[in-house]
């Protein structure tokens, strides 16, 4: 089982790349908002019970997928160092069940990021679409750094199409193709 863990700031193209990668590999996409949207039906975003439920959903999916040999692509806005324990738990849970975690860090030029973020589709599906909110989050958290202590494939997708990024990931991690 492979878990392709794609991370980067909001609007960098994680889900778009994940969908292209899923098309190339037939891996399943378990994107960040699946667990968030589920927990938000019961608990307010950012509350303690919300965070616990989101964490439990994610870990249950990762561990069961690893146990069953179902390869996944996960997308995540990583905030360094606050989210490092979560990443370590994910890696331990997957690797402890014989799976492999492949970290992919997406980056792009800041002005390109600011052009991509306010896309109407992002707002329609409940994703961050406000430049003001991006600046606030970036002021509070380090959302641009790589995960420490683990190798990540870093891809600057400023001038790359999502299919090109997916191909880079496939080649780098020697992933099976569909």
Residue pairs with C-beta under 8 A, 6 or more apart in sequence:
1 65
1 66
1 68
1 69
1 70
1 71
1 72
1 94
1 97
1 98
1 99
1 100
2 27
2 71
2 72
2 99
2 100
2 101
2 102
2 173
2 175
3 62
3 65
3 66
3 71
3 72
3 73
3 74
3 90
3 94
3 99
3 100
3 101
3 102
4 18
4 21
4 27
4 71
4 72
4 73
4 74
4 102
4 104
4 169
4 173
4 175
5 74
5 76
5 87
5 90
5 101
5 102
5 103
5 104
6 14
6 17
6 18
6 21
6 73
6 74
6 75
6 76
6 104
6 106
7 14
7 75
7 76
7 77
7 78
7 103
7 104
7 105
7 106
7 147
7 152
8 14
8 77
8 78
8 105
8 106
8 107
8 143
8 144
9 77
9 107
9 113
9 134
9 138
9 143
9 144
10 77
10 117
10 127
10 128
10 134
10 137
10 143
11 113
11 114
11 116
11 117
11 119
11 122
11 128
11 134
12 106
12 107
12 108
12 113
12 116
12 157
13 106
13 108
13 116
13 157
13 162
13 165
14 31
14 32
14 75
14 76
14 106
15 29
15 31
15 75
16 162
17 104
17 106
17 157
17 162
17 165
17 166
17 169
18 29
18 31
18 73
18 74
18 75
19 29
19 162
20 162
20 163
20 165
20 166
21 27
21 73
21 165
21 166
21 169
21 170
22 28
22 29
22 73
23 166
23 178
24 163
24 166
24 167
24 170
24 175
24 177
24 178
25 71
25 73
25 170
25 175
25 176
25 177
25 178
26 178
27 71
27 72
27 73
27 175
28 65
28 70
28 71
28 72
28 73
29 72
29 73
29 75
30 61
30 65
30 72
30 73
30 74
31 73
31 74
31 75
32 74
32 75
32 76
32 77
33 125
33 126
33 127
34 57
35 53
35 54
35 57
35 58
35 61
36 45
36 54
37 126
38 53
38 54
38 57
39 50
39 53
39 54
39 57
40 50
42 49
42 53
43 49
43 50
43 53
44 50
55 86
58 74
58 90
59 89
59 90
59 93
61 72
62 72
62 74
62 90
62 93
62 94
63 93
63 94
63 97
64 70
65 71
65 72
65 99
66 93
66 94
66 96
66 97
66 98
66 99
67 97
74 90
76 83
77 143
78 87
78 105
78 143
78 145
78 147
79 141
79 142
79 143
80 141
80 142
80 143
80 145
80 146
80 147
80 148
81 142
81 148
82 141
84 147
84 148
84 149
87 103
87 147
87 150
90 101
91 101
91 150
94 100
94 101
95 101
101 150
102 153
102 169
102 173
102 175
103 147
103 150
103 151
103 152
103 153
104 152
104 153
104 155
104 169
105 146
105 147
105 152
105 153
105 154
105 155
106 155
106 157
106 165
107 144
107 154
107 155
107 156
107 157
107 158
108 116
108 156
108 157
108 158
109 156
109 158
112 158
113 134
114 131
114 134
117 128
117 129
117 130
117 131
117 134
118 129
118 130
118 131
119 129
120 129
122 128
122 129
123 129
128 134
128 137
137 143
138 144
146 152
146 154
153 168
153 169
153 172
153 173
155 165
155 168
155 169
157 165
160 168
169 175
170 177
